[in-house]
Amino acid sequence: MTKIASSVRIFAASRRPRLSTALLLASGASLAAMVPGAAYAQAAPEAPAADSAEFQDSNDIVVTASKRNENLSNVGSSITALSGDRLSELGISSFQDFSRLTPGLSFQAVAPGRTQISIRGINVGTTQPSSSVAQYLDETPITAAATAALAGELNPDLDPFDMSRIEVLKGPQGTLYGANALGGVIKYVTNAPDFGGFAAAVEASVGSVHKGGTDYSGKAMVNVPIADWAALRVVGNYRKDAGFIDNVALGDDDVNFAKNRGGRATLELRPVDDLVIKLSAFTQRLNVGGESSVDAIRNTLTPAFGDLTQSRPLPEFIRDRFNLYNATISYDFGFATLFSTSSWTDQKYRRASNGPSFTAGTRISSEGAGENKKFVQEIRLQSESADQHGFEWQLGAYYTNERYNRTSTDFIVDLNTQATTVDFFSGTIAKYEEKAAFANATYYFGPSFDIAAGVRYSENKQDGQGYGGDGQFNGRMGSSRDDAITWTVTGRYHPTEDVMLYGNVSRGYRAGGPNFFRVGQVIPFEFEPEELTNYELGLKASTADNRLHFNLAGFYIKWSSIQLPLIVDFQTFRGNNGKAESKGFEASASYTPIDGLTFAGTLAYTDASITTDERAGVGAAPGERMAGTPRWSGSLTADYEWALSSNLDGFVGSTFTGSSNRPNSYIASVNTPYVLIPGFTTLALRAGVKTDTATFTLAVDNLFDKRGITDDYTFPRFYGETFGGLGTYYDNLGTIRPRTIKATVSLKI
């Protein structure tokens, strides 16, 4: 029997580009005030907290993109920041929710925990197992670097409760954030323990999903000052997202439920003056009952078995456990501060999906499992702020050691007896070690003009072995070594106090690695690192009264030595063949015409395409659009808050999001048939009341109950049809949640 490749890649798309008049009007209205940077940032702990109901003075908005506190309006690159209060107001509880409010950010997914993320189109699609976007939780990278880790899909879906903010940095961030910050960085910043006094918060919600089940969640935070030199902050959460897909083959309803539970604790110690020690732990458990995908007919993309249904004769699931431990120590010498951060992450996963059938009464069940372990040590010495005069600098060193052990098994399952036979088994044991040193400096010629530059040298070594149990896969050891220099140069000019013009050029890279292969196959022993150069010009401005904030960034990216797949005997290996380019703009804005009323909008245009002939690899011809990237995406929010009494306020709001069509693959793809996935729009409404300590919100998401498509996954269908499988195979369309009505109560002390 022809063996079925077990490692399932996913990729996503959206629904047909009917960016309706609403999006065009929203875009036009907001373009007068658009911003790639951020409409919703919040102050860092040491800065005054921002009132999320109104857009605050940009001088109060602080982010840590440069690994030092910096006003958002002064950052010389495109950044979006969503504050914790704003995330709560919008009812955002997952990555997919906030991604639609972030210009230039797109994703490919059929279920939580299986998400490929791209920024500015830097992603070749379903065949890219390593991530092009680095993700951080405070000081800790939570994505693995090596291809062997399958980090392109294993992205923890962090619950944003009690977060200070989420920062999304666009463009390569290799100087400060290392190898996989090729397209950008997503940084989750948690609230630090508060020494000012006891505090607590709870949040509970219940929701009803149209044609689905019931959502519910409970979350809590406790902050305890233990002494004048010690404070502890503990957060816990449990969330069940209701299923809404029925499996007609098994007669099971709402199979795509997702349970996400976890928590984090941070102990901050200040035993002596100028010394700060933070010890933190984070854990998350994800249990998904099945894919959020509908079985559909390819030519029409219509459901094969009815609305919100699939026919999978074998149960599917995702299990993901993620643990993280971190110790961060800082000491202020006066002239400079020394930082040390040590982290350990451990991720275990299992997932099962249906494959094709080659014998009557049987079906293939593909199951993947593995564990990724990662140790990171970073040391930085950085000068005190130059306060816009003179010279400030930063020096650092970085080390990581990652280990991976994963298996992939195809079981032949007898549908009558449920007896199983192993058809194909393979696995990989690998490790990745990287060392790096970096330096950054900024010289202020005065308050109006400065130039910043940074450089990083990285080297890594990898080795491992593939193995198999079917008698044909005689795994051999492979190893590789490579290095790279990444750099950035940024110039900033303030013609007035409220306007900044900037330009930057930055270089990013993704590590190469060894290929683990069968005996006798003519494939490269290793593949080389990728290189990417980003050119960006931007404008950040606000009016003197701070009612209008406007940001706009244009970019052009050249991408070379792309790690594309080589197909040998229907097995996929890495090689370096491709070149691509991406160009476009990102914009967003916030406008407060009167006190209490705020409008905010985002708009992004991304034209990402392959520029070389790659029909022998991914099947792309020159000029083809990069898989999974919409050309247009945007959002528009409106919020109004008013006083109902001396201690009670009312509020209402709405959020409109939309994106244009995107290809799921390439026209001549050898293993993922090409489909142009339609774009889609959504509308959400919310209303409620609040006091200083309590908030009640009633919200409806996807008001018009749209069936937006987030992915067209064709892997099982392709292999079934190609190798003479029995029966009919359908495309698996990842689908957004139907209309959901939710009530939320939050209390804080």
Stockholm file with secondary structure:
# STOCKHOLM 1.0

chainA/1-749         MTKIASSVRIFAASRRPRLSTALLLASGASLAAMVPGAAYAQAAPEAPAADSAEFQDSNDIVVTASKRNENLSNVGSSITALSGDRLSELGISSFQDFSRLTPGLSFQAVAPGRTQISIRGINVGTTQPSSSVAQYLDETPITAAATAALAGELNPDLDPFDMSRIEVLKGPQGTLYGANALGGVIKYVTNAPDFGGFAAAVEASVGSVHKGGTDYSGKAMVNVPIADWAALRVVGNYRKDAGFIDNVALGDDDVNFAKNRGGRATLELRPVDDLVIKLSAFTQRLNVGGESSVDAIRNTLTPAFGDLTQSRPLPEFIRDRFNLYNATISYDFGFATLFSTSSWTDQKYRRASNGPSFTAGTRISSEGAGENKKFVQEIRLQSESADQHGFEWQLGAYYTNERYNRTSTDFIVDLNTQATTVDFFSGTIAKYEEKAAFANATYYFGPSFDIAAGVRYSENKQDGQGYGGDGQFNGRMGSSRDDAITWTVTGRYHPTEDVMLYGNVSRGYRAGGPNFFRVGQVIPFEFEPEELTNYELGLKASTADNRLHFNLAGFYIKWSSIQLPLIVDFQTFRGNNGKAESKGFEASASYTPIDGLTFAGTLAYTDASITTDERAGVGAAPGERMAGTPRWSGSLTADYEWALSSNLDGFVGSTFTGSSNRPNSYIASVNTPYVLIPGFTTLALRAGVKTDTATFTLAVDNLFDKRGITDDYTFPRFYGETFGGLGTYYDNLGTIRPRTIKATVSLKI
#=GR chainA/1-749 SS CCCCCCCCCCCCCCCCCCCTHHHHHHHHHHHTTCCSSCSBCCCCTTSCCCCTTSCCCGGGCEECTTSSCEEGGGCSSCEEEEEHHHHHHTTCCSHHHHHTTSTTEEEEEEETTEEEEEETTCCCCTTCCSCSEEEEETTEECSCCSGGGTTTTCCCCCCCTTEEEEEEEESCCHHHHCTTCSSEEEEEEECCCCTTCCEEEEEEEEEEETTSCEEEEEEEEEEEEEETTEEEEEEEEEEEECCCCEETTTTBSSTTCEEEEEEEEEEEECCSTTEEEEEEEEEEEEEECSCSEEEEETTTTEESSSTTEECCSSCCEEEEEEEEEEEEEEEECSSEEEEEEEEEEEEEEEEEEECCCSSTTEEEEEEEEEEEEEEEEEEEEEECCCTTSEEEEEEEEEEEEEEEEEEEEEEEEETTTCCEEEEEEEEEEEEEEEEEEEEEEEEEEETTEEEEEEEEEEEEEEEEEEEESSSSCCCCEEEEEEEEEEEEEEEEEEEETTEEEEEEEEEEEECCEECCCCTTCCCCSEECCEEEEEEEEEEEEECTTSSEEEEEEEEEEEEEEEEEEEEETTEEEEEEEEEEEEEEEEEEEEEEEETTEEEEEEEEEEEEEECSCBTTTTCBCTTCBCTTCCSEEEEEEEEEEEESSSSCEEEEEEEEEEECCEESSCTTCSSSCCCEECCEEEEEEEEEEECSSEEEEEEEESTTCCCCEEEEECHHHHHHHHTTCSSCCCEEEEECCCCEEEEEEEEEC
#=GC SS_cons         CCCCCCCCCCCCCCCCCCCTHHHHHHHHHHHTTCCSSCSBCCCCTTSCCCCTTSCCCGGGCEECTTSSCEEGGGCSSCEEEEEHHHHHHTTCCSHHHHHTTSTTEEEEEEETTEEEEEETTCCCCTTCCSCSEEEEETTEECSCCSGGGTTTTCCCCCCCTTEEEEEEEESCCHHHHCTTCSSEEEEEEECCCCTTCCEEEEEEEEEEETTSCEEEEEEEEEEEEEETTEEEEEEEEEEEECCCCEETTTTBSSTTCEEEEEEEEEEEECCSTTEEEEEEEEEEEEEECSCSEEEEETTTTEESSSTTEECCSSCCEEEEEEEEEEEEEEEECSSEEEEEEEEEEEEEEEEEEECCCSSTTEEEEEEEEEEEEEEEEEEEEEECCCTTSEEEEEEEEEEEEEEEEEEEEEEEEETTTCCEEEEEEEEEEEEEEEEEEEEEEEEEEETTEEEEEEEEEEEEEEEEEEEESSSSCCCCEEEEEEEEEEEEEEEEEEEETTEEEEEEEEEEEECCEECCCCTTCCCCSEECCEEEEEEEEEEEEECTTSSEEEEEEEEEEEEEEEEEEEEETTEEEEEEEEEEEEEEEEEEEEEEEETTEEEEEEEEEEEEEECSCBTTTTCBCTTCBCTTCCSEEEEEEEEEEEESSSSCEEEEEEEEEEECCEESSCTTCSSSCCCEECCEEEEEEEEEEECSSEEEEEEEESTTCCCCEEEEECHHHHHHHHTTCSSCCCEEEEECCCCEEEEEEEEEC
//
